[in-house]
Every structure is written in C-alpha cells, then in structure tokens.
Amino acid sequence: MTDVARLLDPAITAVVTMEMQRGVVGDLATIPDLAQAARSANLISEVARLAGGARNAGATVCHAMVSWRADRRGTSMNAPMARALSKNPAQILDGSDAAHLVAELDGFPVDLRSRRHHGFTPFTGTDLDALLRTCGITTIVAAGVSVNVGVLGLCMTAVDLGYDVVVPTDAVVGIPSHYAAEVIHHTLAPLTALTTIDDVLAAWSE
C-alpha cells in the first residue's frame, strides 16, 4: 500500500471541492480565463468522477461554495479581486443559478455543503472545519479552483488545522496554467501528498 493510500481510509477522508459552481467554472462563469482552464482540463467531469468514487467508497464529499448578498453586506471588498468581481451586480448572488453547483455535482443529498460570503478561502469564518470534524475526517482530498488562490488557501489552512491533505493534480486548475504548475510544484508539494484521480480511486478499490 502506498503512503497516499494509507491516508485515504474512506472513514476518515473527505473530498472537498472548491467553488465548483455554475458562476465559477460552469455555464455562468464570470472569469473567462478560469472557465477556459476548467474546460481544457475537463475539470467538471473529472471532479465528478472523483466525487462519485468517494461516495461509492463511503468517503465524505463536501462542497465549499461562495455567494454574495446583492447589497454586498457581509462581504469585505478589501482585496482588488473582490472589488473587480463586485462590479458585476449579478456576481454569484445568494440563491441565484450562478451560485448553484454544476449539474454534475448537484443532486446528491448525502454530500455536505459549506457556504461562505466573504474572503477567498473556505475555512476562515465558515462551518467547514466543524462539519468535517463531526464526521471524523482527518484527510482532505482537495479539488476545484483555483490553484493560485482558493485551493492554495484550502490546503494551507487544512494543514495548519492538522488535516492530512491529498491533491490529485488533475482535479485542480489555476490561471495562468504555467503559474498553477509552479504553485503545485513549489508550494503544494512540500505541504500535501500529490497524486492523481486514478490513484485515489485505485486506493479506494483495494
């Protein structure tokens, strides 16, 4: 059994998807370059394959999602990226189609969901840590977008909180792609176990 396989006991493992929403990587995406990177990598179908394997194995799936109020209350505009996105009045509004998960990941009542209204990473000020700990999770398999912001924050905070983190590199994308590759190699590799979706699914089939 490989070192990664030992971490992936379904009873203690959760696939945590980052912003796999229609307004981020789907048909209503508002950052064209990120949406194109997701399409080029077949990200939606690949993450759906990973999540399906997790459910079949008895592992947890949790979707870290973002949405904003129309009046932006509760959402700090202290970052240039937030200010730029906020210029679109329809940007991922609470309850809107854009805030929904992509269809390939939606419709699974067993999955957990954690929603945030501020910031760019999924743990700070949300219920994500509590959701995972109450399920006995100690290993996180990170998936989604983006390697250079949200996924990076997910992984670093998870490590700081004491989780083991596994990153299937074909289940994440970032922009520009060459920079995302550098982040994976130089930042995520020292912090997480890098692998592939196929290897994760193989570990669950043993």
MARBA-3410 file (N, C-alpha, C, O; in Angstrom, 1 decimal):
206
0.8,-1.2,0.0,0.0,0.0,0.0,0.9,1.3,0.0,1.8,1.3,0.8 ~ 0.6,2.2,-0.9,1.4,3.4,-0.9,1.1,4.3,0.2,0.1,4.2,1.0 ~ 2.0,5.3,0.4,1.7,6.3,1.5,0.4,7.0,1.4,-0.3,7.2,2.3 ~ 0.1,7.4,0.1,-1.2,8.1,-0.1,-2.3,7.2,0.2,-3.3,7.7,0.8 ~ -2.3,6.0,-0.2,-3.4,5.0,0.0,-3.6,4.9,1.5,-4.8,4.7,1.9
-2.6,4.9,2.4,-2.8,4.8,3.8,-3.6,6.0,4.4,-4.3,5.9,5.4 ~ -3.5,7.1,3.7,-4.2,8.3,4.2,-5.7,8.3,3.8,-6.5,9.1,4.4 ~ -6.0,7.5,2.8,-7.3,7.6,2.2,-8.4,6.6,2.7,-9.3,6.3,2.0 ~ -8.3,6.1,3.9,-9.3,5.3,4.5,-10.6,6.1,4.4,-10.7,7.2,4.9 ~ -11.6,5.5,3.7,-12.9,6.3,3.5,-13.5,6.8,4.7,-14.2,7.8,4.7
-13.3,6.1,5.8,-14.0,6.5,7.1,-13.5,7.8,7.6,-14.2,8.5,8.4 ~ -12.3,8.2,7.2,-11.7,9.5,7.7,-11.3,10.5,6.6,-10.6,11.4,6.8 ~ -11.8,10.2,5.4,-11.5,11.0,4.3,-12.7,11.8,3.7,-13.8,11.2,3.6 ~ -12.4,13.0,3.3,-13.4,13.8,2.6,-12.8,14.5,1.4,-11.8,15.1,1.4 ~ -13.5,14.3,0.3,-13.2,15.1,-0.9,-13.9,16.5,-0.7,-15.1,16.6,-0.5
-13.1,17.5,-0.7,-13.6,18.9,-0.5,-13.4,19.6,-1.8,-12.3,19.9,-2.3 ~ -14.5,19.9,-2.5,-14.5,20.7,-3.7,-14.5,22.1,-3.5,-15.2,22.6,-2.5 ~ -13.8,22.9,-4.2,-13.7,24.3,-4.1,-14.4,25.1,-5.2,-13.9,25.0,-6.3 ~ -15.5,25.7,-4.9,-16.2,26.6,-5.9,-16.5,25.9,-7.2,-16.3,26.5,-8.3 ~ -17.0,24.7,-7.2,-17.4,24.0,-8.4,-18.9,24.4,-8.7,-19.8,23.6,-8.7
-19.0,25.7,-9.0,-20.3,26.3,-9.1,-20.5,26.9,-10.6,-19.5,27.1,-11.3 ~ -21.8,27.0,-10.9,-22.1,27.4,-12.3,-21.4,28.8,-12.6,-21.0,29.0,-13.7 ~ -21.4,29.7,-11.6,-20.9,31.0,-11.8,-19.4,31.1,-11.7,-18.8,32.2,-11.9 ~ -18.7,30.0,-11.5,-17.2,30.0,-11.4,-16.6,29.2,-12.5,-15.8,29.6,-13.2 ~ -17.1,27.9,-12.6,-16.5,27.0,-13.7,-17.5,26.5,-14.7,-17.2,25.8,-15.6
-18.8,26.9,-14.5,-19.9,26.4,-15.3,-20.3,27.3,-16.4,-19.6,28.2,-16.8 ~ -21.6,27.2,-16.8,-22.1,27.9,-17.9,-22.3,29.4,-17.6,-22.6,30.2,-18.5 ~ -22.3,29.8,-16.4,-22.5,31.2,-16.0,-21.2,31.8,-15.4,-21.3,32.8,-14.7 ~ -20.1,31.2,-15.7,-18.8,31.7,-15.2,-18.5,33.1,-15.6,-18.8,33.6,-16.7 ~ -17.9,33.9,-14.7,-17.6,35.3,-14.9,-16.1,35.6,-15.0,-15.8,36.8,-15.3
-15.3,34.6,-14.9,-13.8,34.8,-15.1,-13.5,33.9,-16.3,-13.2,32.8,-16.1 ~ -13.5,34.5,-17.5,-13.4,33.7,-18.7,-12.1,32.8,-18.7,-12.2,31.6,-19.1 ~ -11.0,33.3,-18.3,-9.7,32.5,-18.4,-9.8,31.3,-17.4,-9.3,30.2,-17.8 ~ -10.4,31.5,-16.3,-10.5,30.4,-15.3,-11.5,29.3,-15.9,-11.3,28.1,-15.8 ~ -12.6,29.8,-16.4,-13.6,28.9,-17.0,-13.0,28.1,-18.2,-13.2,26.9,-18.3
-12.1,28.8,-19.0,-11.5,28.1,-20.1,-10.5,27.0,-19.6,-10.4,26.0,-20.2 ~ -9.8,27.4,-18.6,-8.8,26.4,-18.0,-9.6,25.2,-17.5,-9.1,24.1,-17.6 ~ -10.7,25.4,-16.9,-11.5,24.3,-16.4,-12.0,23.4,-17.5,-12.0,22.2,-17.4 ~ -12.4,24.1,-18.6,-12.9,23.3,-19.8,-11.8,22.5,-20.4,-11.9,21.3,-20.7 ~ -10.6,23.1,-20.5,-9.5,22.5,-21.1,-9.0,21.2,-20.4,-8.5,20.3,-20.9
-9.2,21.3,-19.1,-8.8,20.2,-18.2,-9.9,19.2,-17.9,-9.8,18.2,-17.2 ~ -11.1,19.4,-18.6,-12.3,18.6,-18.3,-12.5,18.5,-16.8,-12.9,17.5,-16.3 ~ -12.4,19.7,-16.1,-12.4,19.7,-14.7,-13.7,19.2,-14.1,-13.7,18.4,-13.1 ~ -14.8,19.7,-14.6,-16.1,19.3,-14.1,-16.3,17.8,-14.1,-16.7,17.2,-13.1 ~ -16.1,17.2,-15.2,-16.3,15.7,-15.3,-15.3,15.0,-14.4,-15.6,13.9,-13.9
-14.0,15.5,-14.3,-13.0,14.8,-13.5,-13.3,14.9,-12.0,-13.2,13.9,-11.3 ~ -13.8,16.1,-11.6,-14.1,16.2,-10.2,-15.4,15.4,-9.9,-15.5,14.8,-8.8 ~ -16.3,15.3,-10.8,-17.5,14.5,-10.6,-17.1,13.0,-10.5,-17.7,12.3,-9.7 ~ -16.1,12.6,-11.3,-15.6,11.2,-11.2,-15.0,11.0,-9.9,-15.2,9.9,-9.3 ~ -14.2,11.9,-9.4,-13.6,11.8,-8.1,-14.7,11.7,-7.0,-14.6,10.9,-6.1
-15.7,12.6,-7.0,-16.7,12.6,-6.0,-17.5,11.4,-6.1,-17.9,10.8,-5.0 ~ -17.8,10.9,-7.3,-18.6,9.6,-7.4,-17.8,8.4,-6.8,-18.4,7.6,-6.1 ~ -16.5,8.4,-7.0,-15.7,7.4,-6.4,-15.7,7.4,-4.9,-15.7,6.4,-4.2 ~ -15.7,8.7,-4.4,-15.7,8.9,-2.9,-17.0,8.3,-2.3,-17.0,7.6,-1.3 ~ -18.2,8.7,-3.0,-19.5,8.2,-2.5,-19.5,6.7,-2.5,-20.0,6.1,-1.5
-19.1,6.1,-3.6,-19.1,4.7,-3.7,-18.3,4.0,-2.7,-18.6,2.9,-2.2 ~ -17.2,4.6,-2.3,-16.3,4.0,-1.3,-16.7,4.3,0.2,-16.2,3.7,1.1 ~ -17.7,5.2,0.3,-18.1,5.5,1.7,-17.4,6.7,2.3,-17.5,7.0,3.5 ~ -16.6,7.4,1.4,-16.0,8.6,1.9,-16.9,9.8,1.8,-18.0,9.7,1.2 ~ -16.6,10.9,2.5,-17.4,12.1,2.6,-17.1,13.0,1.4,-16.0,13.1,1.0
-18.1,13.6,0.9,-18.0,14.7,-0.1,-18.5,16.0,0.5,-19.7,16.0,0.9 ~ -17.7,17.0,0.4,-18.2,18.3,0.9,-17.9,19.4,-0.1,-16.7,19.5,-0.6 ~ -18.8,20.2,-0.4,-18.7,21.3,-1.4,-18.5,22.6,-0.7,-19.4,23.1,0.0 ~ -17.3,23.3,-0.9,-17.1,24.6,-0.3,-17.6,25.6,-1.4,-17.0,25.7,-2.5 ~ -18.6,26.4,-1.1,-19.2,27.3,-2.0,-19.2,28.7,-1.6,-19.0,29.0,-0.4
-19.4,29.6,-2.5,-19.3,31.0,-2.2,-20.6,31.7,-2.8,-21.0,31.3,-3.9 ~ -21.1,32.7,-2.1,-22.2,33.5,-2.7,-22.2,34.8,-1.9,-21.8,34.9,-0.8 ~ -22.7,35.8,-2.6,-22.8,37.2,-2.0,-24.2,37.7,-2.0,-25.0,37.3,-2.8 ~ -24.5,38.5,-1.0,-25.8,39.3,-1.0,-25.7,40.3,-2.1,-24.7,40.8,-2.5 ~ -26.9,40.7,-2.6,-27.0,41.7,-3.6,-26.4,43.0,-3.1,-25.8,43.8,-3.9
-26.6,43.3,-1.8,-26.1,44.6,-1.3,-24.7,44.5,-0.7,-24.1,45.4,-0.2 ~ -24.1,43.3,-0.9,-22.7,43.0,-0.5,-22.4,43.1,1.0,-21.3,43.0,1.4 ~ -23.5,43.2,1.8,-23.3,43.2,3.2,-22.7,41.8,3.7,-23.1,40.8,3.2 ~ -21.7,41.9,4.5,-21.0,40.6,5.0,-19.9,40.2,4.1,-19.3,39.2,4.3 ~ -19.6,41.0,3.0,-18.5,40.6,2.1,-17.6,41.8,2.0,-17.9,42.9,1.6
-16.4,41.6,2.5,-15.4,42.7,2.5,-14.8,42.9,1.1,-14.5,41.9,0.4 ~ -14.7,44.1,0.8,-14.1,44.5,-0.5,-12.6,45.0,-0.3,-12.2,45.9,-0.9 ~ -11.9,44.3,0.6,-10.6,44.7,0.9,-9.5,44.1,0.0,-8.3,44.4,0.2 ~ -9.9,43.4,-1.0,-8.9,42.8,-2.0,-9.3,43.3,-3.4,-10.4,43.4,-3.7 ~ -8.3,43.6,-4.2,-8.5,44.0,-5.6,-9.4,43.1,-6.4,-10.3,43.5,-7.1
-9.2,41.7,-6.1,-10.0,40.8,-6.9,-11.5,40.9,-6.5,-12.4,40.8,-7.3 ~ -11.8,41.1,-5.2,-13.2,41.2,-4.7,-13.8,42.5,-5.3,-14.9,42.4,-5.8 ~ -13.0,43.6,-5.3,-13.6,44.8,-5.9,-13.9,44.7,-7.4,-14.9,45.2,-7.8 ~ -13.0,44.0,-8.1,-13.2,43.8,-9.5,-14.5,43.0,-9.8,-15.3,43.3,-10.6 ~ -14.6,41.8,-9.0,-15.8,41.0,-9.2,-17.0,41.7,-8.8,-18.1,41.4,-9.4
-17.0,42.5,-7.8,-18.2,43.2,-7.4,-18.8,44.2,-8.3,-19.9,44.6,-8.2 ~ -18.0,44.5,-9.4,-18.5,45.5,-10.4,-19.7,44.8,-11.2,-20.4,45.5,-11.9 ~ -19.7,43.5,-11.2,-20.8,42.7,-11.8,-21.9,42.6,-10.8,-21.8,41.9,-9.8 ~ -23.0,43.3,-11.0,-24.1,43.3,-9.9,-24.7,41.9,-9.8,-25.4,41.7,-8.7 ~ -24.5,41.0,-10.7,-25.1,39.7,-10.6,-24.1,38.7,-10.1,-24.4,37.5,-10.2
-22.9,39.1,-9.7,-21.9,38.2,-9.3,-22.3,37.2,-8.2,-22.4,37.6,-7.0 ~ -22.5,36.0,-8.5,-22.8,34.9,-7.6,-23.7,35.3,-6.4,-23.3,35.1,-5.3 ~ -24.9,35.7,-6.8,-25.8,36.2,-5.7,-26.4,35.0,-5.0,-26.7,33.9,-5.6 ~ -26.7,35.2,-3.7,-27.4,34.2,-2.9,-28.6,33.7,-3.6,-29.4,34.6,-4.1 ~ -28.8,32.4,-3.8,-30.0,31.9,-4.4,-30.1,31.9,-5.9,-31.0,31.4,-6.5
-29.1,32.5,-6.5,-29.1,32.6,-8.0,-28.6,31.3,-8.6,-28.0,30.5,-8.0 ~ -28.9,31.2,-9.9,-28.4,30.0,-10.6,-26.9,29.9,-10.6,-26.3,28.8,-10.6 ~ -26.2,31.1,-10.7,-24.8,31.1,-10.7,-24.2,30.5,-9.4,-23.1,30.0,-9.4 ~ -24.9,30.6,-8.3,-24.4,30.1,-7.0,-24.6,28.6,-6.8,-24.0,28.0,-5.9 ~ -25.3,28.0,-7.7,-25.6,26.5,-7.6,-24.3,25.8,-8.0,-23.5,26.2,-8.8
-24.2,24.6,-7.5,-23.2,23.6,-8.0,-23.5,23.3,-9.5,-24.6,23.4,-9.9 ~ -22.4,23.0,-10.2,-22.6,22.5,-11.6,-23.4,21.2,-11.5,-23.4,20.5,-10.5 ~ -24.2,21.0,-12.5,-25.2,19.9,-12.5,-24.5,18.5,-12.2,-25.2,17.7,-11.5 ~ -23.3,18.3,-12.6,-22.7,17.0,-12.4,-22.4,16.7,-11.0,-22.2,15.6,-10.6 ~ -22.4,17.7,-10.1,-22.1,17.6,-8.7,-23.3,17.8,-7.8,-23.3,17.5,-6.6
-24.4,18.3,-8.4,-25.6,18.7,-7.7,-26.5,17.4,-7.6,-26.3,16.5,-8.3 ~ -27.4,17.5,-6.6,-28.4,16.4,-6.6,-28.0,15.2,-5.8,-28.6,14.1,-5.9 ~ -27.0,15.3,-4.9,-26.6,14.2,-4.1,-26.8,14.6,-2.6,-26.0,15.2,-2.0 ~ -27.9,14.2,-2.0,-28.3,14.6,-0.7,-27.2,14.2,0.4,-27.1,14.9,1.4 ~ -26.5,13.2,0.1,-25.5,12.7,1.1,-24.3,13.7,1.2,-23.7,13.7,2.3
-24.1,14.5,0.2,-23.0,15.5,0.2,-23.2,16.6,1.3,-24.3,17.0,1.4 ~ -22.1,17.1,1.9,-22.2,18.2,2.7,-21.9,19.5,1.9,-21.3,19.4,0.8 ~ -22.4,20.6,2.4,-22.1,21.9,1.8,-21.7,22.9,2.8,-22.3,23.0,3.9 ~ -20.7,23.7,2.5,-20.3,24.8,3.4,-20.2,26.0,2.6,-19.6,26.1,1.5 ~ -20.9,27.1,3.0,-21.1,28.3,2.2,-20.3,29.4,3.0,-20.4,29.6,4.2
-19.7,30.3,2.2,-19.1,31.5,2.7,-19.6,32.7,1.9,-20.0,32.6,0.8 ~ -19.4,33.8,2.6,-19.9,35.1,2.0,-18.8,36.1,1.9,-19.0,37.3,1.5 ~ -17.6,35.7,2.3,-16.5,36.7,2.3,-15.2,36.0,2.1,-15.1,34.7,2.3 ~ -14.2,36.7,1.7,-12.9,36.1,1.6,-12.7,35.2,0.4,-13.6,35.0,-0.5 ~ -11.6,34.5,0.3,-11.2,33.7,-0.8,-10.9,32.2,-0.4,-10.5,31.4,-1.3
-10.9,31.9,0.8,-10.6,30.6,1.3,-11.7,30.0,2.1,-12.5,30.7,2.7 ~ -11.8,28.7,2.2,-13.1,28.1,2.6,-13.2,27.8,4.1,-14.3,27.5,4.6 ~ -12.1,27.9,4.9,-12.2,27.6,6.3,-12.5,28.8,7.2,-13.3,28.7,8.1 ~ -11.9,30.0,6.9,-12.0,31.1,7.8,-13.4,31.6,7.9,-14.0,32.0,6.9 ~ -14.0,31.6,9.1,-15.3,32.2,9.3,-16.4,31.3,8.8,-17.5,31.8,8.7
-16.2,30.1,8.5,-17.2,29.2,8.0,-17.4,28.0,8.9,-16.7,27.9,9.9 ~ -18.3,27.1,8.6,-18.6,25.9,9.3,-17.8,24.7,8.8,-18.0,23.6,9.3 ~ -16.9,24.9,7.8,-16.3,23.8,7.2,-15.5,22.9,8.2,-15.7,21.7,8.1 ~ -14.7,23.5,9.0,-13.9,22.7,10.0,-14.8,21.8,10.9,-14.6,20.7,11.1 ~ -15.9,22.5,11.4,-16.8,21.8,12.3,-17.5,20.6,11.5,-17.7,19.5,12.1
-17.9,20.9,10.3,-18.6,19.8,9.5,-17.7,18.6,9.4,-18.1,17.5,9.6 ~ -16.4,18.9,9.0,-15.5,17.7,8.8,-15.2,17.0,10.1,-15.1,15.8,10.1 ~ -14.9,17.8,11.1,-14.5,17.1,12.4,-15.7,16.3,13.0,-15.4,15.2,13.6 ~ -16.9,16.8,12.8,-18.0,16.0,13.4,-18.2,14.7,12.6,-18.9,13.7,13.1 ~ -17.7,14.6,11.4,-17.7,13.4,10.6,-16.5,12.5,10.8,-16.4,11.5,10.1
-15.6,12.9,11.7,-14.4,12.2,11.9,-13.3,12.3,10.9,-12.5,11.4,10.7 ~ -13.4,13.3,10.1,-12.4,13.5,9.0,-11.1,13.9,9.4,-11.0,14.9,10.2 ~ -10.0,13.3,9.0,-8.7,13.7,9.2,-7.9,13.9,7.9,-6.8,14.4,8.0 ~ -8.4,13.4,6.8,-7.7,13.6,5.5,-8.7,14.3,4.6,-9.8,13.9,4.4 ~ -8.1,15.3,3.9,-8.9,16.1,2.9,-8.3,15.8,1.6,-7.1,15.9,1.4
-9.1,15.5,0.6,-8.7,15.4,-0.8,-9.3,16.7,-1.5,-10.5,16.9,-1.6 ~ -8.4,17.6,-1.9,-8.7,18.9,-2.4,-9.0,18.8,-3.9,-8.2,18.2,-4.6 ~ -10.0,19.5,-4.4,-10.4,19.5,-5.8,-11.0,20.9,-6.1,-11.6,21.5,-5.2 ~ -10.9,21.3,-7.3,-11.6,22.5,-7.8,-10.7,23.7,-8.2,-9.6,23.4,-8.7 ~ -11.1,24.9,-7.9,-10.4,26.1,-8.3,-10.3,27.1,-7.2,-11.0,27.1,-6.2
-9.3,27.9,-7.3,-8.2,27.9,-8.2,-6.9,27.6,-7.5,-6.8,27.9,-6.3 ~ -6.0,26.9,-8.2,-4.7,26.5,-7.5,-4.0,27.7,-6.9,-3.4,27.6,-5.8 ~ -4.1,28.9,-7.6,-3.3,30.0,-7.1,-4.0,30.8,-6.0,-3.4,31.7,-5.5 ~ -5.3,30.6,-5.7,-5.9,31.3,-4.7,-6.7,30.4,-3.8,-6.2,30.0,-2.7 ~ -7.9,29.9,-4.2,-8.8,29.2,-3.3,-8.2,27.8,-2.9,-8.3,27.5,-1.7
-7.8,27.1,-3.8,-7.3,25.7,-3.5,-6.0,25.8,-2.6,-5.8,25.0,-1.7 ~ -5.2,26.8,-3.0,-4.0,27.0,-2.2,-4.4,27.4,-0.7,-3.8,26.8,0.2 ~ -5.3,28.2,-0.5,-5.8,28.6,0.8,-6.4,27.4,1.5,-6.2,27.2,2.7 ~ -7.2,26.6,0.8,-7.8,25.4,1.4,-6.7,24.5,1.9,-6.8,24.0,3.0 ~ -5.7,24.3,1.1,-4.7,23.3,1.5,-3.8,23.8,2.7,-3.5,23.1,3.6
-3.4,25.1,2.6,-2.5,25.6,3.7,-3.3,25.7,5.0,-2.7,25.3,6.0 ~ -4.5,26.1,5.0,-5.3,26.2,6.2,-5.6,24.8,6.8,-5.5,24.6,8.0 ~ -5.9,23.9,5.9,-6.2,22.5,6.3,-4.9,21.9,7.0,-5.0,21.2,8.1 ~ -3.8,22.1,6.4,-2.5,21.6,7.1,-2.3,22.3,8.4,-2.0,21.6,9.4 ~ -2.6,23.6,8.5,-2.4,24.3,9.8,-3.4,23.8,10.8,-3.1,23.8,12.0
-4.6,23.3,10.4,-5.6,22.8,11.3,-5.3,21.3,11.7,-6.0,20.8,12.5 ~ -4.3,20.7,11.1,-3.9,19.4,11.5,-4.4,18.3,10.6,-4.2,17.1,10.8 ~ -5.1,18.6,9.4,-5.5,17.6,8.5,-4.3,17.1,7.6,-3.4,17.9,7.3 ~ -4.4,15.9,7.2,-3.6,15.4,6.1,-4.3,15.9,4.8,-5.5,15.8,4.7 ~ -3.5,16.3,3.8,-4.1,16.8,2.6,-3.5,16.1,1.4,-2.3,16.0,1.3
-4.4,15.6,0.5,-4.1,15.0,-0.7,-4.6,15.8,-1.9,-5.7,16.2,-1.8 ~ -3.8,16.0,-2.8,-4.2,16.8,-4.0,-4.0,16.0,-5.3,-2.9,15.8,-5.7 ~ -5.1,15.5,-5.9,-5.0,14.9,-7.2,-4.8,16.1,-8.2,-5.7,16.9,-8.4 ~ -3.6,16.1,-8.8,-3.3,17.3,-9.6,-4.2,17.5,-10.9,-4.2,18.5,-11.5 ~ -4.9,16.4,-11.3,-5.8,16.5,-12.4,-7.2,16.9,-11.9,-8.1,16.9,-12.7
-7.4,17.2,-10.7,-8.7,17.6,-10.1,-8.7,19.1,-9.7,-9.6,19.5,-9.1 ~ -7.6,19.8,-10.1,-7.5,21.2,-9.7,-6.9,22.0,-11.0,-6.2,21.4,-11.8 ~ -7.3,23.2,-11.1,-6.8,24.1,-12.1,-6.6,25.5,-11.5,-7.1,25.8,-10.5 ~ -5.7,26.3,-12.2,-5.5,27.6,-11.8,-5.1,28.4,-13.1,-4.8,27.8,-14.1 ~ -5.0,29.7,-12.9,-4.6,30.6,-14.1,-3.5,31.5,-13.6,-3.5,32.1,-12.5
-2.6,31.8,-14.6,-2.3,31.1,-15.8,-1.8,29.7,-15.5,-1.3,29.4,-14.4 ~ -2.0,28.8,-16.5,-1.7,27.3,-16.2,-0.2,27.1,-15.8,0.1,26.2,-15.0 ~ 0.7,27.8,-16.4,2.1,27.6,-16.1,2.4,28.1,-14.7,3.2,27.4,-14.0 ~ 1.7,29.1,-14.2,1.9,29.5,-12.8,1.3,28.5,-11.9,1.9,28.2,-10.8 ~ 0.1,28.0,-12.2,-0.5,27.0,-11.4,0.4,25.8,-11.2,0.5,25.2,-10.1
1.1,25.4,-12.3,2.0,24.2,-12.2,3.1,24.6,-11.3,3.6,23.7,-10.6 ~ 3.6,25.8,-11.3,4.7,26.2,-10.4,4.2,26.2,-8.9,4.9,25.8,-8.0 ~ 3.0,26.6,-8.7,2.4,26.6,-7.3,2.3,25.2,-6.8,2.7,24.9,-5.7 ~ 1.9,24.3,-7.7,1.8,22.8,-7.3,3.2,22.3,-7.0,3.3,21.6,-5.9 ~ 4.1,22.6,-7.8,5.5,22.1,-7.6,6.2,22.7,-6.4,6.8,22.0,-5.7
6.1,24.0,-6.3,6.9,24.7,-5.3,6.2,24.9,-4.0,6.9,25.1,-2.9 ~ 4.9,25.0,-4.0,4.2,25.3,-2.7,3.4,24.1,-2.2,3.5,23.8,-1.0 ~ 2.6,23.5,-3.1,1.7,22.4,-2.6,2.5,21.1,-2.3,2.2,20.4,-1.4 ~ 3.5,20.9,-3.1,4.3,19.6,-3.0,4.9,19.5,-1.6,4.9,18.4,-1.0 ~ 5.5,20.5,-1.0,6.1,20.4,0.3,5.0,20.2,1.4,5.3,19.9,2.6
3.7,20.6,1.1,2.7,20.6,2.2,1.7,19.4,2.1,1.1,19.1,3.1 ~ 1.5,18.9,0.9,0.5,17.9,0.6,1.0,16.7,-0.1,2.2,16.7,-0.6 ~ 0.2,15.7,-0.2,0.6,14.5,-1.0,0.0,14.7,-2.4,-1.3,14.7,-2.5 ~ 0.8,14.8,-3.4,0.3,15.0,-4.7,0.1,13.6,-5.4,0.9,12.7,-5.2 ~ -1.0,13.5,-6.1,-1.3,12.2,-6.7,-2.2,12.5,-7.9,-2.2,13.6,-8.4
-3.0,11.5,-8.4,-3.9,11.6,-9.5,-5.3,11.0,-9.1,-5.4,10.3,-8.1 ~ -6.3,11.4,-9.8,-7.6,10.9,-9.5,-7.6,9.3,-9.6,-8.2,8.7,-8.8 ~ -7.0,8.8,-10.6,-6.9,7.4,-10.8,-6.3,6.7,-9.6,-6.8,5.6,-9.2 ~ -5.2,7.3,-9.1,-4.6,6.6,-7.9,-5.5,6.7,-6.7,-5.5,5.8,-5.9 ~ -6.2,7.8,-6.5,-7.1,7.9,-5.4,-8.2,6.8,-5.6,-8.6,6.1,-4.6
-8.8,6.7,-6.7,-9.8,5.7,-6.9,-9.3,4.3,-6.8,-10.0,3.4,-6.3 ~ -8.1,4.1,-7.2,-7.5,2.8,-7.0,-7.3,2.4,-5.6,-7.5,1.3,-5.2 ~ -6.9,3.4,-4.8,-6.8,3.2,-3.3,-8.1,2.8,-2.7,-8.1,1.9,-1.8 ~ -9.2,3.4,-3.2,-10.5,3.0,-2.6,-11.0,1.7,-3.1,-12.0,1.2,-2.6 ~ -10.4,1.2,-4.2,-10.9,-0.1,-4.7,-10.1,-1.3,-4.1,-10.5,-2.4,-4.3
-9.1,-1.0,-3.3,-8.3,-2.1,-2.8,-9.0,-2.8,-1.6,-8.5,-3.8,-1.1
END
